[in-house]
Amino acid sequence: MRVVGIRSLNSRLSHYVRLAASGETVLVSDHDRVVAELRPPAETRSPILADAVLAEAVRQGWLTPPAVATGGAPPVAEPVAPLRDLLDELESDRSDR
């Protein structure tokens, strides 16, 4: 475990990030007070950023996962009416103005 001041962290951030990636915890201090920790991700954290962000949102309660997993692609939306019929109806509605 290492302790680093904010100024030193700012000037050598990539070095300390590499230390954390290799498994070391880096404590960040400000005026001899620990204000943050830079550490490797938890074993349960996904290495893919999008998955990790979604998992964190679920843990925080911002998102609710689906009650039933469908396991496939979302259903394909069927057209309501042919495009020509929709355009004709739109033109009809606009002609009243």
Jmol script that loads the backbone (N, CA, C; Angstrom):
load data "model"
ATOM      1  N   MET A   1       0.837  -1.166   0.000  1.00  0.00           N
ATOM      2  CA  MET A   1       0.000   0.000   0.000  1.00  0.00           C
ATOM      3  C   MET A   1       0.890   1.240   0.000  1.00  0.00           C
ATOM      4  N   ARG A   2       0.517   2.209  -0.830  1.00  0.00           N
ATOM      5  CA  ARG A   2       1.275   3.458  -0.915  1.00  0.00           C
ATOM      6  C   ARG A   2       0.369   4.621  -0.557  1.00  0.00           C
ATOM      7  N   VAL A   3       0.975   5.688  -0.092  1.00  0.00           N
ATOM      8  CA  VAL A   3       0.270   6.935   0.185  1.00  0.00           C
ATOM      9  C   VAL A   3       0.878   7.997  -0.711  1.00  0.00           C
ATOM     10  N   VAL A   4       0.020   8.755  -1.379  1.00  0.00           N
ATOM     11  CA  VAL A   4       0.491   9.780  -2.294  1.00  0.00           C
ATOM     12  C   VAL A   4      -0.344  11.044  -2.085  1.00  0.00           C
ATOM     13  N   GLY A   5       0.318  12.183  -2.146  1.00  0.00           N
ATOM     14  CA  GLY A   5      -0.388  13.457  -2.063  1.00  0.00           C
ATOM     15  C   GLY A   5      -1.071  13.785  -3.371  1.00  0.00           C
ATOM     16  N   ILE A   6      -2.052  14.669  -3.301  1.00  0.00           N
ATOM     17  CA  ILE A   6      -2.822  15.028  -4.495  1.00  0.00           C
ATOM     18  C   ILE A   6      -1.930  15.609  -5.587  1.00  0.00           C
ATOM     19  N   ARG A   7      -0.991  16.454  -5.225  1.00  0.00           N
ATOM     20  CA  ARG A   7      -0.099  17.056  -6.234  1.00  0.00           C
ATOM     21  C   ARG A   7       0.713  15.989  -6.957  1.00  0.00           C
ATOM     22  N   SER A   8       1.271  15.077  -6.187  1.00  0.00           N
ATOM     23  CA  SER A   8       2.075  14.011  -6.791  1.00  0.00           C
ATOM     24  C   SER A   8       1.192  13.108  -7.653  1.00  0.00           C
ATOM     25  N   LEU A   9      -0.016  12.824  -7.176  1.00  0.00           N
ATOM     26  CA  LEU A   9      -0.950  12.003  -7.954  1.00  0.00           C
ATOM     27  C   LEU A   9      -1.263  12.691  -9.276  1.00  0.00           C
ATOM     28  N   ASN A  10      -1.501  13.969  -9.221  1.00  0.00           N
ATOM     29  CA  ASN A  10      -1.825  14.727 -10.422  1.00  0.00           C
ATOM     30  C   ASN A  10      -0.684  14.679 -11.437  1.00  0.00           C
ATOM     31  N   SER A  11       0.525  14.790 -10.983  1.00  0.00           N
ATOM     32  CA  SER A  11       1.654  14.825 -11.916  1.00  0.00           C
ATOM     33  C   SER A  11       2.053  13.445 -12.427  1.00  0.00           C
ATOM     34  N   ARG A  12       1.721  12.375 -11.694  1.00  0.00           N
ATOM     35  CA  ARG A  12       2.127  11.020 -12.115  1.00  0.00           C
ATOM     36  C   ARG A  12       0.947  10.052 -12.087  1.00  0.00           C
ATOM     37  N   LEU A  13      -0.216  10.524 -12.516  1.00  0.00           N
ATOM     38  CA  LEU A  13      -1.434   9.721 -12.429  1.00  0.00           C
ATOM     39  C   LEU A  13      -1.303   8.364 -13.120  1.00  0.00           C
ATOM     40  N   SER A  14      -0.767   8.330 -14.326  1.00  0.00           N
ATOM     41  CA  SER A  14      -0.672   7.056 -15.047  1.00  0.00           C
ATOM     42  C   SER A  14       0.174   6.041 -14.279  1.00  0.00           C
ATOM     43  N   HIS A  15       1.209   6.501 -13.604  1.00  0.00           N
ATOM     44  CA  HIS A  15       2.049   5.601 -12.801  1.00  0.00           C
ATOM     45  C   HIS A  15       1.222   4.951 -11.685  1.00  0.00           C
ATOM     46  N   TYR A  16       0.435   5.765 -10.974  1.00  0.00           N
ATOM     47  CA  TYR A  16      -0.354   5.234  -9.858  1.00  0.00           C
ATOM     48  C   TYR A  16      -1.517   4.371 -10.338  1.00  0.00           C
ATOM     49  N   VAL A  17      -2.056   4.690 -11.499  1.00  0.00           N
ATOM     50  CA  VAL A  17      -3.109   3.843 -12.073  1.00  0.00           C
ATOM     51  C   VAL A  17      -2.530   2.477 -12.428  1.00  0.00           C
ATOM     52  N   ARG A  18      -1.324   2.447 -12.980  1.00  0.00           N
ATOM     53  CA  ARG A  18      -0.680   1.161 -13.285  1.00  0.00           C
ATOM     54  C   ARG A  18      -0.427   0.355 -12.006  1.00  0.00           C
ATOM     55  N   LEU A  19      -0.038   1.035 -10.934  1.00  0.00           N
ATOM     56  CA  LEU A  19       0.155   0.340  -9.650  1.00  0.00           C
ATOM     57  C   LEU A  19      -1.160  -0.292  -9.183  1.00  0.00           C
ATOM     58  N   ALA A  20      -2.231   0.478  -9.275  1.00  0.00           N
ATOM     59  CA  ALA A  20      -3.531  -0.050  -8.863  1.00  0.00           C
ATOM     60  C   ALA A  20      -3.951  -1.214  -9.761  1.00  0.00           C
ATOM     61  N   ALA A  21      -3.701  -1.095 -11.049  1.00  0.00           N
ATOM     62  CA  ALA A  21      -4.058  -2.172 -11.978  1.00  0.00           C
ATOM     63  C   ALA A  21      -3.281  -3.441 -11.674  1.00  0.00           C
ATOM     64  N   SER A  22      -2.075  -3.295 -11.127  1.00  0.00           N
ATOM     65  CA  SER A  22      -1.270  -4.478 -10.804  1.00  0.00           C
ATOM     66  C   SER A  22      -1.639  -5.075  -9.443  1.00  0.00           C
ATOM     67  N   GLY A  23      -2.598  -4.438  -8.736  1.00  0.00           N
ATOM     68  CA  GLY A  23      -3.077  -5.030  -7.488  1.00  0.00           C
ATOM     69  C   GLY A  23      -2.776  -4.239  -6.230  1.00  0.00           C
ATOM     70  N   GLU A  24      -2.044  -3.143  -6.362  1.00  0.00           N
ATOM     71  CA  GLU A  24      -1.682  -2.358  -5.187  1.00  0.00           C
ATOM     72  C   GLU A  24      -2.741  -1.289  -4.903  1.00  0.00           C
ATOM     73  N   THR A  25      -2.973  -1.021  -3.621  1.00  0.00           N
ATOM     74  CA  THR A  25      -3.883   0.046  -3.218  1.00  0.00           C
ATOM     75  C   THR A  25      -3.063   1.304  -2.968  1.00  0.00           C
ATOM     76  N   VAL A  26      -3.535   2.419  -3.526  1.00  0.00           N
ATOM     77  CA  VAL A  26      -2.862   3.701  -3.364  1.00  0.00           C
ATOM     78  C   VAL A  26      -3.811   4.622  -2.599  1.00  0.00           C
ATOM     79  N   LEU A  27      -3.365   5.084  -1.439  1.00  0.00           N
ATOM     80  CA  LEU A  27      -4.155   6.030  -0.659  1.00  0.00           C
ATOM     81  C   LEU A  27      -3.797   7.438  -1.098  1.00  0.00           C
ATOM     82  N   VAL A  28      -4.793   8.260  -1.338  1.00  0.00           N
ATOM     83  CA  VAL A  28      -4.581   9.639  -1.756  1.00  0.00           C
ATOM     84  C   VAL A  28      -4.814  10.531  -0.548  1.00  0.00           C
ATOM     85  N   SER A  29      -3.826  11.380  -0.254  1.00  0.00           N
ATOM     86  CA  SER A  29      -3.943  12.236   0.922  1.00  0.00           C
ATOM     87  C   SER A  29      -3.978  13.706   0.531  1.00  0.00           C
ATOM     88  N   ASP A  30      -4.620  14.475   1.391  1.00  0.00           N
ATOM     89  CA  ASP A  30      -4.672  15.923   1.241  1.00  0.00           C
ATOM     90  C   ASP A  30      -4.416  16.519   2.617  1.00  0.00           C
ATOM     91  N   HIS A  31      -3.279  17.155   2.800  1.00  0.00           N
ATOM     92  CA  HIS A  31      -2.885  17.718   4.100  1.00  0.00           C
ATOM     93  C   HIS A  31      -2.891  16.646   5.189  1.00  0.00           C
ATOM     94  N   ASP A  32      -2.215  15.538   4.919  1.00  0.00           N
ATOM     95  CA  ASP A  32      -2.059  14.417   5.860  1.00  0.00           C
ATOM     96  C   ASP A  32      -3.379  13.752   6.254  1.00  0.00           C
ATOM     97  N   ARG A  33      -4.378  13.858   5.401  1.00  0.00           N
ATOM     98  CA  ARG A  33      -5.659  13.201   5.649  1.00  0.00           C
ATOM     99  C   ARG A  33      -6.016  12.374   4.412  1.00  0.00           C
ATOM    100  N   VAL A  34      -6.335  11.113   4.594  1.00  0.00           N
ATOM    101  CA  VAL A  34      -6.699  10.256   3.462  1.00  0.00           C
ATOM    102  C   VAL A  34      -8.067  10.687   2.952  1.00  0.00           C
ATOM    103  N   VAL A  35      -8.128  10.998   1.646  1.00  0.00           N
ATOM    104  CA  VAL A  35      -9.377  11.472   1.044  1.00  0.00           C
ATOM    105  C   VAL A  35      -9.916  10.518  -0.022  1.00  0.00           C
ATOM    106  N   ALA A  36      -9.102   9.579  -0.490  1.00  0.00           N
ATOM    107  CA  ALA A  36      -9.559   8.652  -1.526  1.00  0.00           C
ATOM    108  C   ALA A  36      -8.640   7.441  -1.573  1.00  0.00           C
ATOM    109  N   GLU A  37      -9.140   6.394  -2.223  1.00  0.00           N
ATOM    110  CA  GLU A  37      -8.352   5.180  -2.466  1.00  0.00           C
ATOM    111  C   GLU A  37      -8.382   4.873  -3.945  1.00  0.00           C
ATOM    112  N   LEU A  38      -7.256   4.521  -4.471  1.00  0.00           N
ATOM    113  CA  LEU A  38      -7.154   4.051  -5.843  1.00  0.00           C
ATOM    114  C   LEU A  38      -6.749   2.592  -5.733  1.00  0.00           C
ATOM    115  N   ARG A  39      -7.644   1.700  -6.168  1.00  0.00           N
ATOM    116  CA  ARG A  39      -7.380   0.272  -5.992  1.00  0.00           C
ATOM    117  C   ARG A  39      -7.876  -0.497  -7.205  1.00  0.00           C
ATOM    118  N   PRO A  40      -7.457  -1.745  -7.339  1.00  0.00           N
ATOM    119  CA  PRO A  40      -7.923  -2.525  -8.481  1.00  0.00           C
ATOM    120  C   PRO A  40      -9.416  -2.801  -8.355  1.00  0.00           C
ATOM    121  N   PRO A  41     -10.094  -3.051  -9.463  1.00  0.00           N
ATOM    122  CA  PRO A  41     -11.523  -3.332  -9.404  1.00  0.00           C
ATOM    123  C   PRO A  41     -11.795  -4.627  -8.642  1.00  0.00           C
ATOM    124  N   ALA A  42     -12.961  -4.716  -8.062  1.00  0.00           N
ATOM    125  CA  ALA A  42     -13.359  -5.924  -7.340  1.00  0.00           C
ATOM    126  C   ALA A  42     -13.412  -7.113  -8.299  1.00  0.00           C
ATOM    127  N   GLU A  43     -13.231  -8.303  -7.750  1.00  0.00           N
ATOM    128  CA  GLU A  43     -13.253  -9.525  -8.579  1.00  0.00           C
ATOM    129  C   GLU A  43     -14.580  -9.659  -9.329  1.00  0.00           C
ATOM    130  N   THR A  44     -15.665  -9.172  -8.736  1.00  0.00           N
ATOM    131  CA  THR A  44     -16.984  -9.322  -9.351  1.00  0.00           C
ATOM    132  C   THR A  44     -17.257  -8.273 -10.409  1.00  0.00           C
ATOM    133  N   ARG A  45     -16.401  -7.270 -10.535  1.00  0.00           N
ATOM    134  CA  ARG A  45     -16.617  -6.193 -11.510  1.00  0.00           C
ATOM    135  C   ARG A  45     -16.297  -6.704 -12.905  1.00  0.00           C
ATOM    136  N   SER A  46     -17.163  -6.367 -13.845  1.00  0.00           N
ATOM    137  CA  SER A  46     -16.947  -6.760 -15.237  1.00  0.00           C
ATOM    138  C   SER A  46     -15.799  -5.957 -15.838  1.00  0.00           C
ATOM    139  N   PRO A  47     -14.943  -6.582 -16.646  1.00  0.00           N
ATOM    140  CA  PRO A  47     -13.857  -5.833 -17.284  1.00  0.00           C
ATOM    141  C   PRO A  47     -14.356  -4.947 -18.417  1.00  0.00           C
ATOM    142  N   ILE A  48     -15.579  -5.177 -18.879  1.00  0.00           N
ATOM    143  CA  ILE A  48     -16.142  -4.372 -19.964  1.00  0.00           C
ATOM    144  C   ILE A  48     -16.837  -3.168 -19.351  1.00  0.00           C
ATOM    145  N   LEU A  49     -16.449  -1.975 -19.755  1.00  0.00           N
ATOM    146  CA  LEU A  49     -16.910  -0.744 -19.127  1.00  0.00           C
ATOM    147  C   LEU A  49     -18.433  -0.617 -19.134  1.00  0.00           C
ATOM    148  N   ALA A  50     -19.081  -0.879 -20.251  1.00  0.00           N
ATOM    149  CA  ALA A  50     -20.533  -0.726 -20.325  1.00  0.00           C
ATOM    150  C   ALA A  50     -21.226  -1.666 -19.341  1.00  0.00           C
ATOM    151  N   ASP A  51     -20.756  -2.911 -19.243  1.00  0.00           N
ATOM    152  CA  ASP A  51     -21.341  -3.858 -18.303  1.00  0.00           C
ATOM    153  C   ASP A  51     -21.120  -3.412 -16.865  1.00  0.00           C
ATOM    154  N   ALA A  52     -19.949  -2.886 -16.580  1.00  0.00           N
ATOM    155  CA  ALA A  52     -19.637  -2.429 -15.233  1.00  0.00           C
ATOM    156  C   ALA A  52     -20.516  -1.247 -14.841  1.00  0.00           C
ATOM    157  N   VAL A  53     -20.745  -0.333 -15.771  1.00  0.00           N
ATOM    158  CA  VAL A  53     -21.591   0.829 -15.493  1.00  0.00           C
ATOM    159  C   VAL A  53     -23.027   0.380 -15.243  1.00  0.00           C
ATOM    160  N   LEU A  54     -23.532  -0.532 -16.053  1.00  0.00           N
ATOM    161  CA  LEU A  54     -24.893  -1.040 -15.847  1.00  0.00           C
ATOM    162  C   LEU A  54     -25.015  -1.779 -14.521  1.00  0.00           C
ATOM    163  N   ALA A  55     -24.028  -2.604 -14.199  1.00  0.00           N
ATOM    164  CA  ALA A  55     -24.067  -3.343 -12.936  1.00  0.00           C
ATOM    165  C   ALA A  55     -24.046  -2.388 -11.749  1.00  0.00           C
ATOM    166  N   GLU A  56     -23.259  -1.327 -11.834  1.00  0.00           N
ATOM    167  CA  GLU A  56     -23.210  -0.331 -10.760  1.00  0.00           C
ATOM    168  C   GLU A  56     -24.549   0.388 -10.642  1.00  0.00           C
ATOM    169  N   ALA A  57     -25.180   0.700 -11.765  1.00  0.00           N
ATOM    170  CA  ALA A  57     -26.489   1.358 -11.740  1.00  0.00           C
ATOM    171  C   ALA A  57     -27.540   0.464 -11.074  1.00  0.00           C
ATOM    172  N   VAL A  58     -27.481  -0.834 -11.303  1.00  0.00           N
ATOM    173  CA  VAL A  58     -28.397  -1.763 -10.650  1.00  0.00           C
ATOM    174  C   VAL A  58     -28.103  -1.810  -9.152  1.00  0.00           C
ATOM    175  N   ARG A  59     -26.813  -1.867  -8.768  1.00  0.00           N
ATOM    176  CA  ARG A  59     -26.455  -1.895  -7.346  1.00  0.00           C
ATOM    177  C   ARG A  59     -26.912  -0.635  -6.618  1.00  0.00           C
ATOM    178  N   GLN A  60     -26.835   0.503  -7.292  1.00  0.00           N
ATOM    179  CA  GLN A  60     -27.237   1.768  -6.689  1.00  0.00           C
ATOM    180  C   GLN A  60     -28.764   1.940  -6.679  1.00  0.00           C
ATOM    181  N   GLY A  61     -29.472   1.090  -7.409  1.00  0.00           N
ATOM    182  CA  GLY A  61     -30.927   1.194  -7.460  1.00  0.00           C
ATOM    183  C   GLY A  61     -31.440   2.131  -8.531  1.00  0.00           C
ATOM    184  N   TRP A  62     -30.558   2.607  -9.404  1.00  0.00           N
ATOM    185  CA  TRP A  62     -30.978   3.500 -10.472  1.00  0.00           C
ATOM    186  C   TRP A  62     -31.711   2.747 -11.575  1.00  0.00           C
ATOM    187  N   LEU A  63     -31.372   1.475 -11.761  1.00  0.00           N
ATOM    188  CA  LEU A  63     -32.008   0.621 -12.770  1.00  0.00           C
ATOM    189  C   LEU A  63     -32.519  -0.636 -12.095  1.00  0.00           C
ATOM    190  N   THR A  64     -33.553  -1.193 -12.666  1.00  0.00           N
ATOM    191  CA  THR A  64     -34.070  -2.471 -12.197  1.00  0.00           C
ATOM    192  C   THR A  64     -33.926  -3.472 -13.337  1.00  0.00           C
ATOM    193  N   PRO A  65     -33.290  -4.605 -13.071  1.00  0.00           N
ATOM    194  CA  PRO A  65     -33.146  -5.584 -14.150  1.00  0.00           C
ATOM    195  C   PRO A  65     -34.507  -6.183 -14.503  1.00  0.00           C
ATOM    196  N   PRO A  66     -34.655  -6.731 -15.702  1.00  0.00           N
ATOM    197  CA  PRO A  66     -35.939  -7.317 -16.082  1.00  0.00           C
ATOM    198  C   PRO A  66     -36.290  -8.494 -15.179  1.00  0.00           C
ATOM    199  N   ALA A  67     -37.586  -8.653 -14.927  1.00  0.00           N
ATOM    200  CA  ALA A  67     -38.051  -9.739 -14.063  1.00  0.00           C
ATOM    201  C   ALA A  67     -37.817 -11.094 -14.724  1.00  0.00           C
ATOM    202  N   VAL A  68     -37.988 -11.146 -16.032  1.00  0.00           N
ATOM    203  CA  VAL A  68     -37.792 -12.395 -16.774  1.00  0.00           C
ATOM    204  C   VAL A  68     -36.820 -12.121 -17.912  1.00  0.00           C
ATOM    205  N   ALA A  69     -35.752 -12.869 -17.947  1.00  0.00           N
ATOM    206  CA  ALA A  69     -34.783 -12.714 -19.030  1.00  0.00           C
ATOM    207  C   ALA A  69     -35.293 -13.435 -20.263  1.00  0.00           C
ATOM    208  N   THR A  70     -35.391 -12.716 -21.375  1.00  0.00           N
ATOM    209  CA  THR A  70     -35.882 -13.332 -22.606  1.00  0.00           C
ATOM    210  C   THR A  70     -34.786 -14.106 -23.311  1.00  0.00           C
ATOM    211  N   GLY A  71     -33.554 -13.668 -23.147  1.00  0.00           N
ATOM    212  CA  GLY A  71     -32.436 -14.382 -23.735  1.00  0.00           C
ATOM    213  C   GLY A  71     -32.262 -14.167 -25.219  1.00  0.00           C
ATOM    214  N   GLY A  72     -33.107 -13.366 -25.824  1.00  0.00           N
ATOM    215  CA  GLY A  72     -32.970 -13.144 -27.254  1.00  0.00           C
ATOM    216  C   GLY A  72     -33.047 -11.672 -27.589  1.00  0.00           C
ATOM    217  N   ALA A  73     -33.159 -11.417 -28.865  1.00  0.00           N
ATOM    218  CA  ALA A  73     -33.268 -10.044 -29.333  1.00  0.00           C
ATOM    219  C   ALA A  73     -34.653  -9.500 -29.002  1.00  0.00           C
ATOM    220  N   PRO A  74     -34.779  -8.185 -28.907  1.00  0.00           N
ATOM    221  CA  PRO A  74     -36.105  -7.616 -28.654  1.00  0.00           C
ATOM    222  C   PRO A  74     -37.046  -7.922 -29.812  1.00  0.00           C
ATOM    223  N   PRO A  75     -38.339  -7.929 -29.540  1.00  0.00           N
ATOM    224  CA  PRO A  75     -39.280  -8.254 -30.618  1.00  0.00           C
ATOM    225  C   PRO A  75     -39.241  -7.193 -31.712  1.00  0.00           C
ATOM    226  N   VAL A  76     -39.491  -7.628 -32.921  1.00  0.00           N
ATOM    227  CA  VAL A  76     -39.502  -6.727 -34.062  1.00  0.00           C
ATOM    228  C   VAL A  76     -40.871  -6.061 -34.117  1.00  0.00           C
ATOM    229  N   ALA A  77     -40.874  -4.736 -34.227  1.00  0.00           N
ATOM    230  CA  ALA A  77     -42.138  -3.995 -34.301  1.00  0.00           C
ATOM    231  C   ALA A  77     -42.768  -4.198 -35.676  1.00  0.00           C
ATOM    232  N   GLU A  78     -44.039  -4.556 -35.674  1.00  0.00           N
ATOM    233  CA  GLU A  78     -44.772  -4.725 -36.924  1.00  0.00           C
ATOM    234  C   GLU A  78     -45.295  -3.354 -37.356  1.00  0.00           C
ATOM    235  N   PRO A  79     -45.303  -3.050 -38.637  1.00  0.00           N
ATOM    236  CA  PRO A  79     -45.809  -1.760 -39.083  1.00  0.00           C
ATOM    237  C   PRO A  79     -47.308  -1.626 -38.775  1.00  0.00           C
ATOM    238  N   VAL A  80     -47.730  -0.413 -38.420  1.00  0.00           N
ATOM    239  CA  VAL A  80     -49.138  -0.158 -38.105  1.00  0.00           C
ATOM    240  C   VAL A  80     -49.964  -0.146 -39.376  1.00  0.00           C
ATOM    241  N   ALA A  81     -49.432   0.485 -40.407  1.00  0.00           N
ATOM    242  CA  ALA A  81     -50.117   0.580 -41.697  1.00  0.00           C
ATOM    243  C   ALA A  81     -49.052   0.793 -42.755  1.00  0.00           C
ATOM    244  N   PRO A  82     -49.397   0.543 -43.991  1.00  0.00           N
ATOM    245  CA  PRO A  82     -48.432   0.820 -45.065  1.00  0.00           C
ATOM    246  C   PRO A  82     -48.077   2.309 -45.086  1.00  0.00           C
ATOM    247  N   LEU A  83     -46.885   2.630 -45.467  1.00  0.00           N
ATOM    248  CA  LEU A  83     -46.399   3.999 -45.477  1.00  0.00           C
ATOM    249  C   LEU A  83     -47.273   4.893 -46.348  1.00  0.00           C
ATOM    250  N   ARG A  84     -47.699   4.399 -47.500  1.00  0.00           N
ATOM    251  CA  ARG A  84     -48.519   5.213 -48.404  1.00  0.00           C
ATOM    252  C   ARG A  84     -49.810   5.626 -47.708  1.00  0.00           C
ATOM    253  N   ASP A  85     -50.451   4.715 -46.950  1.00  0.00           N
ATOM    254  CA  ASP A  85     -51.692   5.044 -46.238  1.00  0.00           C
ATOM    255  C   ASP A  85     -51.432   6.107 -45.170  1.00  0.00           C
ATOM    256  N   LEU A  86     -50.325   6.001 -44.452  1.00  0.00           N
ATOM    257  CA  LEU A  86     -49.996   6.990 -43.425  1.00  0.00           C
ATOM    258  C   LEU A  86     -49.742   8.364 -44.029  1.00  0.00           C
ATOM    259  N   LEU A  87     -49.008   8.408 -45.146  1.00  0.00           N
ATOM    260  CA  LEU A  87     -48.737   9.684 -45.796  1.00  0.00           C
ATOM    261  C   LEU A  87     -50.012  10.312 -46.351  1.00  0.00           C
ATOM    262  N   ASP A  88     -50.906   9.493 -46.911  1.00  0.00           N
ATOM    263  CA  ASP A  88     -52.185  10.009 -47.420  1.00  0.00           C
ATOM    264  C   ASP A  88     -53.021  10.577 -46.280  1.00  0.00           C
ATOM    265  N   GLU A  89     -53.053   9.888 -45.159  1.00  0.00           N
ATOM    266  CA  GLU A  89     -53.815  10.371 -44.007  1.00  0.00           C
ATOM    267  C   GLU A  89     -53.211  11.665 -43.459  1.00  0.00           C
ATOM    268  N   LEU A  90     -51.910  11.751 -43.421  1.00  0.00           N
ATOM    269  CA  LEU A  90     -51.244  12.957 -42.962  1.00  0.00           C
ATOM    270  C   LEU A  90     -51.571  14.127 -43.881  1.00  0.00           C
ATOM    271  N   GLU A  91     -51.510  13.898 -45.173  1.00  0.00           N
ATOM    272  CA  GLU A  91     -51.836  14.934 -46.155  1.00  0.00           C
ATOM    273  C   GLU A  91     -53.295  15.380 -46.002  1.00  0.00           C
ATOM    274  N   SER A  92     -54.176  14.430 -45.748  1.00  0.00           N
ATOM    275  CA  SER A  92     -55.592  14.746 -45.532  1.00  0.00           C
ATOM    276  C   SER A  92     -55.775  15.627 -44.300  1.00  0.00           C
ATOM    277  N   ASP A  93     -55.089  15.277 -43.217  1.00  0.00           N
ATOM    278  CA  ASP A  93     -55.181  16.057 -41.970  1.00  0.00           C
ATOM    279  C   ASP A  93     -54.640  17.477 -42.170  1.00  0.00           C
ATOM    280  N   ARG A  94     -53.582  17.620 -42.934  1.00  0.00           N
ATOM    281  CA  ARG A  94     -52.975  18.933 -43.139  1.00  0.00           C
ATOM    282  C   ARG A  94     -53.772  19.811 -44.093  1.00  0.00           C
ATOM    283  N   SER A  95     -54.556  19.201 -44.965  1.00  0.00           N
ATOM    284  CA  SER A  95     -55.335  19.987 -45.920  1.00  0.00           C
ATOM    285  C   SER A  95     -56.435  20.775 -45.236  1.00  0.00           C
ATOM    286  N   ASP A  96     -56.836  20.386 -44.031  1.00  0.00           N
ATOM    287  CA  ASP A  96     -57.877  21.108 -43.277  1.00  0.00           C
ATOM    288  C   ASP A  96     -57.383  22.440 -42.768  1.00  0.00           C
ATOM    289  N   ARG A  97     -56.106  22.666 -42.717  1.00  0.00           N
ATOM    290  CA  ARG A  97     -55.535  23.886 -42.138  1.00  0.00           C
ATOM    291  C   ARG A  97     -55.512  25.018 -43.102  1.00  0.00           C
TER     292      ARG A  97
END
end "model"
wireframe off; spacefill off
backbone 0.3
color backbone group
